Amino acid sequence: MSLEISNTFQKNHIKTILLGNAGVGKTNLINVSMGKEFKLNESPTLGQNYSRKTIEYNGKYYTLEIWDTIGQEQLRTINKLFYKNSKIVIFVYDITELKTFQDLKSWVEEIDSQIGLNNVIKGVIGNKIDLYLKEQVNSNEGKKYAESIGADFFETSAKSESPDVILGFMIELMKKYINLKSDNNTNDNKITLNYATTFKKRKKNNCCEKSK
């Protein structure tokens, strides 16, 4: 690797953090996006860990740093030490647990008080759509909330979705950040991903076909 590229990595690292209650699947989302195996009984995160992915975009190399954070209430104060320099914040909830969705408000308020909500690119992920029969938060509710805080919305399943699709959402947020920081900023940075809708329709159709 050339010295020039190494220096580019250092200057163009983009810190991304995932926030949400314990058990919503933040760790699995990160692991699967990095090509690692999904773990059904993933242990709760007790410290901050991060994974790196080098992305080439518009002829430049960027290092996407994706940080896993603590979701347990009694340990959440530790997270505040790691918010600094975050460029992208992704709020995660479990579509089968209404409380995890309701608690997004407190996570959003925490980011707003620590680094300013308008100072970061935001995403909202509704996870575990493979369990759609237990759904307590529908897509419209998730999308409406995301829009209310200026975030892009994405439903997925760390268990069943393609790693490229999950990572793809994070990369699109990264591109949005880069575009907003560059002189070549476009007027439309809205991210539109319909993978989750297609996934749920496919699952429902398969279910109906089997029941016939």
N, CA, C and O of each residue as an XYZ file, in Angstrom:
848
protein
N       0.840     -1.193      0.000
C       0.000      0.000      0.000
C       0.877      1.246      0.000
O       1.832      1.343      0.771
N       0.550      2.185     -0.860
C       1.370      3.380     -0.976
C       1.168      4.301      0.205
O       0.140      4.250      0.882
N       2.163      5.150      0.450
C       2.085      6.128      1.528
C       0.950      7.105      1.271
O       0.266      7.533      2.201
N       0.754      7.454      0.014
C      -0.294      8.412     -0.350
C      -1.665      7.891      0.060
O      -2.471      8.627      0.630
N      -1.927      6.617     -0.232
C      -3.222      6.034      0.127
C      -3.363      5.924      1.633
O      -4.446      6.166      2.166
N      -2.293      5.565      2.333
C      -2.346      5.468      3.789
C      -2.734      6.798      4.412
O      -3.562      6.838      5.322
N      -2.144      7.889      3.932
C      -2.477      9.202      4.450
C      -3.930      9.559      4.156
O      -4.602     10.202      4.962
N      -4.400      9.131      2.988
C      -5.795      9.380      2.635
C      -6.720      8.675      3.605
O      -7.734      9.236      4.020
N      -6.376      7.434      3.973
C      -7.184      6.706      4.935
C      -7.317      7.490      6.234
O      -8.408      7.610      6.791
N      -6.184      8.024      6.714
C      -6.185      8.724      7.992
C      -7.034      9.986      7.938
O      -7.737     10.306      8.897
N      -6.972     10.696      6.828
C      -7.710     11.951      6.716
C      -9.193     11.724      6.439
O     -10.026     12.549      6.814
N      -9.525     10.622      5.792
C     -10.890     10.406      5.341
C     -11.611      9.291      6.100
O     -12.444      8.590      5.526
N     -11.299      9.127      7.365
C     -12.055      8.148      8.148
C     -13.363      8.786      8.605
O     -13.388      9.939      9.035
N     -14.442      8.025      8.505
C     -15.782      8.525      8.808
C     -16.374      7.668      9.915
O     -16.687      6.495      9.710
N     -16.522      8.259     11.073
C     -16.993      7.535     12.246
C     -18.514      7.424     12.238
O     -19.232      8.421     12.172
N     -18.978      6.184     12.308
C     -20.410      5.882     12.325
C     -20.733      5.120     13.603
O     -20.044      4.155     13.933
N     -21.768      5.534     14.328
C     -22.135      4.826     15.558
C     -23.568      4.315     15.455
O     -24.443      4.982     14.905
N     -23.789      3.123     15.993
C     -25.127      2.548     16.067
C     -25.626      2.660     17.502
O     -24.939      2.249     18.438
N     -26.817      3.214     17.670
C     -27.398      3.399     18.996
C     -28.761      2.745     19.069
O     -29.485      2.691     18.075
N     -29.112      2.249     20.240
C     -30.408      1.624     20.455
C     -30.363      0.743     21.677
O     -29.289      0.448     22.199
N     -31.528      0.320     22.137
C     -31.617     -0.511     23.330
C     -30.868     -1.832     23.163
O     -30.598     -2.278     22.048
N     -30.545     -2.434     24.285
C     -29.924     -3.758     24.267
C     -30.870     -4.753     23.598
O     -32.077     -4.731     23.838
N     -30.320     -5.615     22.767
C     -31.111     -6.673     22.150
C     -31.746     -6.333     20.819
O     -32.419     -7.178     20.229
N     -31.548     -5.099     20.322
C     -32.168     -4.755     19.036
C     -31.386     -5.308     17.849
O     -31.892     -5.340     16.727
N     -30.143     -5.746     18.100
C     -29.371     -6.388     17.042
C     -28.268     -5.549     16.436
O     -27.838     -5.805     15.312
N     -27.805     -4.551     17.166
C     -26.744     -3.678     16.638
C     -25.484     -4.470     16.292
O     -24.912     -4.299     15.215
N     -25.061     -5.331     17.205
C     -23.828     -6.095     16.996
C     -23.941     -6.994     15.779
O     -23.017     -7.059     14.969
N     -25.063     -7.686     15.640
C     -25.250     -8.559     14.488
C     -25.326     -7.770     13.187
O     -24.828     -8.232     12.160
N     -25.934     -6.597     13.210
C     -25.991     -5.766     12.001
C     -24.587     -5.419     11.529
O     -24.281     -5.489     10.338
N     -23.738     -5.045     12.481
C     -22.361     -4.701     12.129
C     -21.601     -5.934     11.656
O     -20.945     -5.908     10.615
N     -21.695     -7.007     12.426
C     -20.952     -8.225     12.074
C     -21.350     -8.765     10.704
O     -20.493     -9.116      9.892
N     -22.652     -8.828     10.455
C     -23.127     -9.357      9.178
C     -22.698     -8.445      8.027
O     -22.323     -8.926      6.958
N     -22.754     -7.127      8.247
C     -22.342     -6.199      7.191
C     -20.867     -6.362      6.848
O     -20.438     -6.035      5.742
N     -20.092     -6.871      7.810
C     -18.664     -7.104      7.599
C     -18.372     -8.519      7.113
O     -17.212     -8.918      7.001
N     -19.426     -9.273      6.826
C     -19.248    -10.618      6.296
C     -19.090    -11.691      7.350
O     -18.725    -12.824      7.037
N     -19.363    -11.344      8.604
C     -19.244    -12.329      9.678
C     -20.567    -13.071      9.866
O     -21.603    -12.680      9.329
N     -20.501    -14.146     10.640
C     -21.672    -14.997     10.843
C     -22.668    -14.364     11.806
O     -22.282    -13.754     12.803
N     -23.961    -14.516     11.497
C     -25.025    -14.083     12.405
C     -25.062    -15.014     13.605
O     -24.985    -16.233     13.451
N     -25.181    -14.441     14.811
C     -25.269    -15.232     16.029
C     -26.624    -14.995     16.678
O     -26.965    -13.869     17.039
N     -27.393    -16.073     16.823
C     -28.747    -15.958     17.357
C     -28.759    -15.437     18.787
O     -29.605    -14.620     19.151
N     -27.815    -15.913     19.598
C     -27.751    -15.496     21.001
C     -26.506    -14.668     21.250
O     -25.655    -15.032     22.061
N     -26.407    -13.551     20.543
C     -25.261    -12.653     20.682
C     -25.263    -12.033     22.081
O     -26.286    -11.517     22.531
N     -24.119    -12.082     22.767
C     -24.001    -11.511     24.108
C     -24.131     -9.997     24.043
O     -23.716     -9.385     23.058
N     -24.711     -9.374     25.093
C     -24.836     -7.917     25.126
C     -23.466     -7.251     25.045
O     -22.495     -7.737     25.625
N     -23.397     -6.134     24.321
C     -22.144     -5.396     24.202
C     -21.857     -4.687     25.509
O     -22.698     -3.946     26.018
N     -20.659     -4.914     26.058
C     -20.277     -4.307     27.331
C     -19.212     -3.243     27.157
O     -18.798     -2.613     28.131
N     -18.770     -3.039     25.945
C     -17.776     -2.011     25.659
C     -17.917     -1.586     24.220
O     -18.661     -2.206     23.461
N     -17.222     -0.550     23.835
C     -17.318     -0.061     22.468
C     -16.331     -0.797     21.558
O     -15.129     -0.834     21.822
N     -16.856     -1.371     20.502
C     -16.034     -2.042     19.511
C     -16.351     -1.450     18.151
O     -17.456     -0.959     17.923
N     -15.386     -1.494     17.253
C     -15.689     -0.984     15.927
C     -15.056     -1.851     14.848
O     -14.062     -2.544     15.066
N     -15.675     -1.783     13.676
C     -15.174     -2.475     12.499
C     -14.882     -1.441     11.428
O     -15.471     -0.361     11.416
N     -13.971     -1.778     10.532
C     -13.572     -0.853      9.471
C     -13.839     -1.445      8.099
O     -13.704     -2.649      7.881
N     -14.216     -0.581      7.191
C     -14.384     -0.973      5.794
C     -13.859      0.158      4.921
O     -14.270      1.308      5.073
N     -12.955     -0.167      4.010
C     -12.398      0.835      3.119
C     -13.246      0.900      1.846
O     -13.480     -0.112      1.186
N     -13.698      2.104      1.520
C     -14.598      2.308      0.389
C     -13.971      3.299     -0.583
O     -13.449      4.333     -0.165
N     -14.019      2.993     -1.869
C     -13.584      3.950     -2.879
C     -14.815      4.659     -3.427
O     -15.771      4.012     -3.856
N     -14.793      5.974     -3.414
C     -15.927      6.757     -3.885
C     -15.420      8.015     -4.587
O     -14.662      8.794     -4.009
N     -15.833      8.202     -5.807
C     -15.411      9.358     -6.615
C     -13.891      9.506     -6.671
O     -13.353     10.611     -6.597
N     -13.216      8.366     -6.804
C     -11.766      8.397     -6.972
C     -10.971      8.575     -5.693
O      -9.748      8.705     -5.742
N     -11.643      8.582     -4.548
C     -10.943      8.716     -3.273
C     -11.271      7.525     -2.383
O     -12.306      6.876     -2.535
N     -10.359      7.255     -1.449
C     -10.567      6.164     -0.497
C     -11.021      6.727      0.845
O     -10.471      7.702      1.358
N     -12.051      6.072      1.398
C     -12.578      6.471      2.700
C     -12.627      5.253      3.612
O     -12.927      4.144      3.169
N     -12.333      5.467      4.874
C     -12.429      4.394      5.854
C     -13.686      4.601      6.680
O     -13.783      5.548      7.462
N     -14.641      3.709      6.499
C     -15.880      3.754      7.248
C     -15.680      2.996      8.549
O     -15.503      1.778      8.542
N     -15.707      3.711      9.663
C     -15.556      3.095     10.987
C     -16.939      2.962     11.606
O     -17.609      3.965     11.853
N     -17.370      1.734     11.857
C     -18.715      1.475     12.379
C     -18.598      1.001     13.820
O     -18.081     -0.082     14.094
N     -19.085      1.823     14.727
C     -18.943      1.581     16.166
C     -20.191      0.948     16.756
O     -21.314      1.385     16.504
N     -19.966     -0.093     17.547
C     -21.018     -0.743     18.317
C     -21.037     -0.113     19.706
O     -19.981      0.123     20.292
N     -22.225      0.162     20.237
C     -22.316      0.829     21.541
C     -23.167      0.023     22.510
O     -23.852     -0.924     22.125
N     -23.108      0.416     23.759
C     -23.819     -0.277     24.839
C     -25.282      0.137     24.861
O     -25.592      1.328     24.830
N     -26.189     -0.847     24.913
C     -27.609     -0.533     24.951
C     -28.222     -0.630     26.326
O     -29.331     -0.145     26.548
N     -27.506     -1.259     27.266
C     -28.055     -1.434     28.605
C     -28.095     -0.107     29.353
O     -27.106      0.623     29.406
N     -29.254      0.191     29.928
C     -29.496      1.484     30.561
C     -28.449      1.844     31.595
O     -27.988      2.985     31.627
N     -28.057      0.892     32.452
C     -27.142      1.188     33.545
C     -25.715      1.464     33.088
O     -24.895      1.954     33.865
N     -25.416      1.149     31.825
C     -24.058      1.337     31.318
C     -23.973      2.397     30.229
O     -22.896      2.639     29.685
N     -25.080      3.024     29.911
C     -25.135      3.915     28.761
C     -24.270      5.161     28.888
O     -23.877      5.748     27.880
N     -23.968      5.572     30.123
C     -23.147      6.776     30.289
C     -21.766      6.595     29.665
O     -21.113      7.575     29.306
N     -21.320      5.350     29.536
C     -20.025      5.075     28.920
C     -20.028      5.502     27.458
O     -19.002      5.930     26.929
N     -21.186      5.385     26.802
C     -21.282      5.733     25.388
C     -20.862      7.168     25.105
O     -20.267      7.458     24.067
N     -21.177      8.066     26.037
C     -20.972      9.487     25.808
C     -19.511      9.821     25.533
O     -19.205     10.825     24.889
N     -18.618      8.980     26.023
C     -17.198      9.196     25.777
C     -16.839      8.957     24.319
O     -15.801      9.422     23.847
N     -17.689      8.237     23.609
C     -17.372      7.817     22.250
C     -18.168      8.569     21.181
O     -17.990      8.313     19.990
N     -19.037      9.485     21.586
C     -19.838     10.225     20.618
C     -19.012     11.229     19.821
O     -19.329     11.525     18.669
N     -17.968     11.743     20.429
C     -17.158     12.793     19.810
C     -16.644     12.350     18.433
O     -16.223     11.209     18.242
N     -16.693     13.279     17.495
C     -16.198     13.081     16.125
C     -17.066     12.143     15.292
O     -16.667     11.740     14.200
N     -18.242     11.794     15.793
C     -19.147     10.965     14.994
C     -19.691     11.783     13.826
O     -20.105     12.929     13.998
N     -19.684     11.191     12.656
C     -20.200     11.843     11.454
C     -21.565     11.296     11.055
O     -22.383     12.003     10.468
N     -21.799     10.024     11.384
C     -23.055      9.355     11.046
C     -23.577      8.651     12.294
O     -22.822      7.967     12.985
N     -24.864      8.816     12.583
C     -25.491      8.129     13.713
C     -26.680      7.326     13.187
O     -27.560      7.865     12.515
N     -26.692      6.039     13.501
C     -27.786      5.162     13.082
C     -28.517      4.675     14.331
O     -27.935      4.013     15.190
N     -29.793      5.013     14.413
C     -30.630      4.598     15.542
C     -31.337      3.297     15.157
O     -31.966      3.212     14.103
N     -31.227      2.284     16.025
C     -31.736      0.950     15.697
C     -32.824      0.537     16.692
O     -32.685      0.728     17.900
N     -33.903     -0.030     16.160
C     -34.946     -0.603     17.020
C     -35.350     -1.969     16.482
O     -35.036     -2.326     15.346
N     -36.044     -2.716     17.312
C     -36.532     -4.052     16.980
C     -38.011     -3.918     16.633
O     -38.794     -3.469     17.470
N     -38.411     -4.296     15.422
C     -39.802     -4.096     15.008
C     -40.787     -4.929     15.833
O     -41.989     -4.668     15.803
N     -40.287     -5.932     16.573
C     -41.171     -6.775     17.383
C     -41.277     -6.299     18.825
O     -41.989     -6.903     19.627
N     -40.573     -5.219     19.159
C     -40.584     -4.692     20.529
C     -40.888     -3.195     20.483
O     -40.013     -2.388     20.167
N     -42.120     -2.831     20.796
C     -42.550     -1.441     20.715
C     -41.684     -0.512     21.563
O     -41.385      0.610     21.154
N     -41.286     -0.978     22.731
C     -40.502     -0.113     23.628
C     -39.186      0.319     22.997
O     -38.739      1.445     23.212
N     -38.566     -0.553     22.229
C     -37.284     -0.190     21.605
C     -37.474      0.941     20.600
O     -36.571      1.747     20.377
N     -38.658      0.990     19.998
C     -38.986      2.085     19.078
C     -39.295      3.358     19.853
O     -38.826      4.438     19.494
N     -40.076      3.234     20.906
C     -40.420      4.395     21.729
C     -39.181      5.021     22.360
O     -39.106      6.238     22.527
N     -38.221      4.184     22.704
C     -37.006      4.673     23.358
C     -36.041      5.372     22.407
O     -35.058      5.967     22.849
N     -36.313      5.307     21.106
C     -35.455      6.042     20.173
C     -35.426      7.521     20.519
O     -34.414      8.193     20.318
N     -36.536      8.027     21.038
C     -36.610      9.448     21.384
C     -35.511      9.839     22.362
O     -34.884     10.887     22.209
N     -35.274      8.988     23.382
C     -34.247      9.313     24.371
C     -32.851      9.231     23.771
O     -31.965      9.999     24.145
N     -32.653      8.286     22.827
C     -31.351      8.193     22.159
C     -31.105      9.418     21.287
O     -29.994      9.946     21.240
N     -32.141      9.860     20.605
C     -32.032     11.057     19.768
C     -31.733     12.290     20.620
O     -30.891     13.113     20.262
N     -32.425     12.407     21.743
C     -32.199     13.540     22.641
C     -30.779     13.523     23.195
O     -30.167     14.573     23.394
N     -30.267     12.329     23.439
C     -28.904     12.200     23.964
C     -27.881     12.690     22.938
O     -26.945     13.414     23.274
N     -28.074     12.285     21.694
C     -27.162     12.743     20.638
C     -27.277     14.254     20.459
O     -26.273     14.941     20.272
N     -28.491     14.759     20.515
C     -28.703     16.195     20.335
C     -27.995     16.995     21.427
O     -27.430     18.057     21.165
N     -28.032     16.477     22.642
C     -27.408     17.199     23.759
C     -25.890     17.067     23.759
O     -25.192     17.950     24.258
N     -25.377     15.980     23.210
C     -23.941     15.727     23.252
C     -23.186     16.320     22.064
O     -22.132     16.931     22.243
N     -23.715     16.142     20.854
C     -22.976     16.610     19.680
C     -23.835     17.410     18.707
O     -23.322     17.969     17.738
N     -25.145     17.467     18.963
C     -26.026     18.225     18.089
C     -26.590     17.377     16.975
O     -25.843     16.874     16.135
N     -27.885     17.212     16.956
C     -28.530     16.330     15.980
C     -28.305     16.804     14.547
O     -28.207     15.995     13.624
N     -28.226     18.108     14.372
C     -28.049     18.655     13.026
C     -26.605     18.592     12.534
O     -26.314     18.961     11.396
N     -25.708     18.125     13.389
C     -24.290     18.055     13.024
C     -23.886     16.694     12.480
O     -22.716     16.473     12.169
N     -24.843     15.782     12.365
C     -24.526     14.430     11.890
C     -25.527     13.994     10.824
O     -26.647     14.500     10.753
N     -25.098     13.049     10.003
C     -26.007     12.367      9.088
C     -26.699     11.267      9.887
O     -26.052     10.546     10.646
N     -28.012     11.137      9.716
C     -28.778     10.223     10.558
C     -29.479      9.129      9.746
O     -29.945      9.352      8.629
N     -29.532      7.953     10.347
C     -30.286      6.852      9.779
C     -31.096      6.180     10.866
O     -30.717      6.219     12.037
N     -32.200      5.568     10.498
C     -33.011      4.771     11.425
C     -33.190      3.394     10.810
O     -33.627      3.271      9.666
N     -32.854      2.363     11.566
C     -33.006      0.982     11.104
C     -34.017      0.247     11.972
O     -33.878      0.188     13.194
N     -35.034     -0.312     11.329
C     -35.939     -1.242     11.985
C     -35.434     -2.645     11.691
O     -35.476     -3.099     10.547
N     -34.959     -3.327     12.717
C     -34.335     -4.639     12.525
C     -35.309     -5.773     12.838
O     -36.347     -5.564     13.466
N     -34.957     -6.969     12.392
C     -35.665     -8.228     12.653
C     -36.959     -8.364     11.861
O     -37.952     -8.875     12.379
N     -36.956     -7.907     10.602
C     -38.166     -8.053      9.803
C     -38.428     -9.504      9.404
O     -39.486     -9.812      8.855
N     -37.479    -10.394      9.673
C     -37.758    -11.822      9.465
C     -38.829    -12.307     10.437
O     -39.441    -13.353     10.221
N     -39.055    -11.543     11.513
C     -40.083    -11.870     12.507
C     -41.323    -11.009     12.300
O     -41.967    -10.603     13.268
N     -41.661    -10.727     11.036
C     -42.730     -9.783     10.720
C     -44.082    -10.193     11.304
O     -44.937     -9.333     11.516
N     -44.296    -11.485     11.569
C     -45.566    -11.925     12.143
C     -45.736    -11.428     13.588
O     -46.847    -11.407     14.117
N     -44.634    -11.034     14.210
C     -44.671    -10.491     15.575
C     -44.517     -8.975     15.581
O     -44.270     -8.375     16.628
N     -44.661     -8.373     14.441
C     -44.421     -6.943     14.274
C     -45.299     -6.093     15.199
O     -46.517     -6.261     15.256
N     -44.644     -5.177     15.920
C     -45.348     -4.206     16.765
C     -45.177     -2.777     16.254
O     -45.877     -1.861     16.684
N     -44.230     -2.604     15.326
C     -43.989     -1.294     14.718
C     -43.964     -1.487     13.211
O     -43.087     -2.171     12.684
N     -44.930     -0.882     12.513
C     -44.964     -1.091     11.064
C     -44.058     -0.111     10.332
O     -43.539      0.842     10.913
N     -43.886     -0.369      9.057
C     -42.961      0.424      8.249
C     -43.315      1.898      8.225
O     -42.437      2.758      8.304
N     -44.613      2.192      8.116
C     -45.038      3.589      8.045
C     -44.684      4.358      9.310
O     -44.288      5.522      9.245
N     -44.827      3.704     10.464
C     -44.473      4.356     11.728
C     -42.976      4.648     11.791
O     -42.556      5.731     12.199
N     -42.185      3.667     11.381
C     -40.738      3.844     11.384
C     -40.300      4.937     10.435
O     -39.464      5.774     10.778
N     -40.869      4.926      9.237
C     -40.515      5.928      8.235
C     -40.927      7.322      8.680
O     -40.173      8.278      8.501
N     -42.112      7.446      9.257
C     -42.605      8.743      9.717
C     -41.705      9.320     10.799
O     -41.402     10.513     10.796
N     -41.275      8.457     11.731
C     -40.391      8.949     12.796
C     -39.040      9.369     12.219
O     -38.492     10.405     12.595
N     -38.514      8.565     11.312
C     -37.226      8.903     10.697
C     -37.305     10.264     10.010
O     -36.398     11.086     10.140
N     -38.375     10.491      9.292
C     -38.544     11.769      8.600
C     -38.629     12.927      9.583
O     -38.167     14.029      9.288
N     -39.219     12.683     10.753
C     -39.387     13.752     11.740
C     -38.060     14.231     12.321
O     -37.973     15.353     12.821
N     -37.027     13.393     12.258
C     -35.720     13.792     12.786
C     -34.704     14.004     11.665
O     -33.511     14.176     11.914
N     -35.198     13.987     10.428
C     -34.312     14.210      9.286
C     -33.396     13.048      8.985
O     -32.265     13.239      8.538
N     -33.886     11.830      9.230
C     -33.074     10.625      9.031
C     -33.593      9.818      7.852
O     -34.757      9.938      7.471
N     -32.727      8.997      7.277
C     -33.125      8.042      6.252
C     -33.523      6.742      6.920
O     -32.929      6.340      7.921
N     -34.522      6.091      6.369
C     -35.127      4.923      7.007
C     -34.821      3.645      6.237
O     -34.756      3.628      5.008
N     -34.636      2.571      7.011
C     -34.297      1.281      6.419
C     -34.784      0.177      7.329
O     -34.473      0.174      8.520
N     -35.552     -0.772      6.785
C     -35.931     -1.978      7.514
C     -35.124     -3.142      6.976
O     -34.882     -3.238      5.772
N     -34.705     -4.032      7.875
C     -33.873     -5.140      7.429
C     -33.928     -6.280      8.439
O     -34.645     -6.214      9.438
N     -33.171     -7.304      8.164
C     -32.999     -8.428      9.086
C     -31.537     -8.839      9.078
O     -31.019     -9.305      8.063
N     -30.876     -8.666     10.215
C     -29.481     -9.084     10.306
C     -29.365    -10.588     10.086
O     -28.325    -11.082      9.651
N     -30.432    -11.303     10.388
C     -30.419    -12.766     10.257
C     -30.593    -13.220      8.810
O     -29.935    -14.165      8.375
N     -31.461    -12.564      8.071
C     -31.861    -13.064      6.753
C     -31.427    -12.215      5.574
O     -31.424    -12.695      4.440
N     -31.062    -10.966      5.813
C     -30.729    -10.069      4.707
C     -29.310    -10.297      4.213
O     -28.455    -10.797      4.944
N     -29.079     -9.930      2.985
C     -27.742    -10.017      2.404
C     -26.808     -9.021      3.084
O     -27.192     -7.876      3.323
N     -25.579     -9.448      3.400
C     -24.604     -8.519      4.004
C     -24.397     -7.269      3.166
O     -24.222     -6.178      3.708
N     -24.415     -7.423      1.831
C     -24.195     -6.289      0.946
C     -25.308     -5.249      1.068
O     -25.066     -4.054      0.898
N     -26.517     -5.702      1.359
C     -27.642     -4.782      1.487
C     -27.501     -3.950      2.762
O     -27.720     -2.739      2.745
N     -27.138     -4.595      3.853
C     -26.982     -3.882      5.125
C     -25.819     -2.903      5.043
O     -25.945     -1.741      5.427
N     -24.692     -3.380      4.543
C     -23.548     -2.488      4.380
C     -23.876     -1.384      3.389
O     -23.413     -0.252      3.528
N     -24.676     -1.722      2.389
C     -25.045     -0.742      1.372
C     -25.746      0.467      1.958
O     -25.500      1.593      1.527
N     -26.610      0.252      2.929
C     -27.297      1.373      3.574
C     -26.288      2.276      4.278
O     -26.379      3.500      4.186
N     -25.333      1.681      4.976
C     -24.316      2.458      5.682
C     -23.435      3.233      4.702
O     -23.051      4.373      4.965
N     -23.122      2.599      3.570
C     -22.305      3.270      2.561
C     -23.066      4.443      1.949
O     -22.479      5.489      1.673
N     -24.369      4.272      1.737
C     -25.165      5.377      1.191
C     -25.200      6.562      2.152
O     -25.178      7.712      1.715
N     -25.254      6.295      3.444
C     -25.181      7.369      4.431
C     -23.813      8.046      4.375
O     -23.706      9.266      4.504
N     -22.775      7.241      4.183
C     -21.427      7.782      4.057
C     -21.327      8.697      2.843
O     -20.755      9.783      2.925
N     -21.879      8.261      1.729
C     -21.853      9.078      0.512
C     -22.616     10.376      0.721
O     -22.217     11.432      0.232
N     -23.706     10.283      1.444
C     -24.497     11.482      1.728
C     -23.671     12.484      2.524
O     -23.709     13.685      2.258
N     -22.927     11.982      3.498
C     -22.050     12.852      4.294
C     -20.980     13.496      3.407
O     -20.730     14.699      3.488
N     -20.361     12.680      2.566
C     -19.304     13.192      1.685
C     -19.863     14.255      0.742
O     -19.249     15.303      0.543
N     -21.024     13.978      0.169
C     -21.622     14.922     -0.776
C     -21.979     16.245     -0.113
O     -21.817     17.312     -0.706
N     -22.461     16.167      1.110
C     -22.835     17.386      1.823
C     -21.616     18.206      2.217
O     -21.709     19.419      2.409
N     -20.467     17.536      2.338
C     -19.239     18.227      2.721
C     -18.463     18.734      1.515
O     -17.540     19.536      1.655
N     -18.838     18.266      0.335
C     -18.064     18.612     -0.852
C     -18.692     19.767     -1.609
O     -19.836     20.147     -1.358
N     -17.929     20.316     -2.535
C     -18.428     21.393     -3.385
C     -19.365     20.867     -4.457
O     -20.056     21.635     -5.126
N     -19.380     19.540     -4.613
C     -20.223     18.924     -5.633
C     -21.532     18.429     -5.051
O     -22.140     17.493     -5.571
N     -21.963     19.060     -3.968
C     -23.195     18.660     -3.295
C     -24.391     18.727     -4.245
O     -24.602     19.727     -4.930
N     -25.164     17.646     -4.272
C     -26.354     17.624     -5.111
C     -27.563     18.061     -4.303
O     -27.518     18.104     -3.073
N     -28.626     18.378     -4.992
C     -29.834     18.832     -4.304
C     -30.621     17.680     -3.708
O     -31.424     17.879     -2.797
N     -30.397     16.476     -4.216
C     -31.171     15.328     -3.752
C     -30.250     14.276     -3.154
O     -29.632     13.495     -3.877
N     -30.164     14.262     -1.818
C     -29.351     13.264     -1.127
C     -30.236     12.241     -0.421
O     -29.768     11.504      0.447
N     -31.484     12.197     -0.785
C     -32.412     11.276     -0.150
C     -32.066      9.849     -0.522
O     -31.868      9.533     -1.695
N     -31.995      8.990      0.479
C     -31.697      7.579      0.244
C     -33.006      6.798      0.130
O     -33.850      6.875      1.023
N     -33.179      6.067     -0.931
C     -34.386      5.271     -1.109
C     -33.991      3.816     -1.278
O     -33.389      3.442     -2.284
N     -34.327      2.998     -0.296
C     -34.028      1.571     -0.356
C     -35.320      0.797     -0.108
O     -35.992      1.008      0.901
N     -35.662     -0.092     -1.022
C     -36.917     -0.830     -0.904
C     -36.700     -2.317     -0.655
O     -37.612     -3.124     -0.835
N     -35.488     -2.673     -0.240
C     -35.173     -4.088     -0.023
C     -36.110     -4.722      1.009
O     -36.602     -5.834      0.818
N     -36.346     -4.001      2.097
C     -37.136     -4.566      3.187
C     -38.566     -4.830      2.755
O     -39.126     -5.877      3.079
N     -39.164     -3.900      2.031
C     -40.532     -4.080      1.560
C     -40.628     -5.306      0.663
O     -41.550     -6.112      0.794
N     -39.678     -5.438     -0.243
C     -39.647     -6.593     -1.135
C     -39.483     -7.882     -0.343
O     -40.115     -8.894     -0.643
N     -38.624     -7.831      0.677
C     -38.356     -9.004      1.503
C     -39.632     -9.472      2.199
O     -39.946    -10.662      2.190
N     -40.368     -8.532      2.805
C     -41.568     -8.902      3.543
C     -42.659     -9.426      2.610
O     -43.372    -10.371      2.946
N     -42.781     -8.803      1.437
C     -43.776     -9.281      0.489
C     -43.448    -10.694      0.046
O     -44.340    -11.531     -0.091
N     -42.159    -10.963     -0.180
C     -41.728    -12.290     -0.605
C     -42.041    -13.330      0.464
O     -42.531    -14.419      0.165
N     -41.747    -12.974      1.721
C     -41.980    -13.904      2.827
C     -43.480    -14.182      2.987
O     -43.895    -15.321      3.204
N     -44.278    -13.119      2.877
C     -45.717    -13.290      3.028
C     -46.304    -14.138      1.907
O     -47.182    -14.967      2.147
N     -45.819    -13.931      0.676
C     -46.279    -14.723     -0.454
C     -45.922    -16.177     -0.284
O     -46.733    -17.057     -0.570
N     -44.697    -16.444      0.187
C     -44.261    -17.821      0.418
C     -45.112    -18.472      1.487
O     -45.450    -19.652      1.399
N     -45.456    -17.688      2.502
C     -46.272    -18.216      3.595
C     -47.632    -18.638      3.066
O     -48.136    -19.716      3.381
N     -48.219    -17.757      2.249
C     -49.539    -18.041      1.696
C     -49.524    -19.244      0.776
O     -50.450    -20.054      0.781
N     -48.455    -19.358     -0.022
C     -48.333    -20.470     -0.945
C     -48.236    -21.792     -0.196
O     -48.804    -22.796     -0.626
N     -47.518    -21.793      0.923
C     -47.363    -23.025      1.692
C     -48.665    -23.450      2.360
O     -48.907    -24.635      2.585
N     -49.511    -22.445      2.677
C     -50.734    -22.760      3.393
C     -51.840    -23.292      2.473
O     -52.855    -23.815      2.933
N     -51.616    -23.144      1.162
C     -52.632    -23.609      0.227
C     -52.599    -25.129      0.087
O     -53.391    -25.697     -0.665
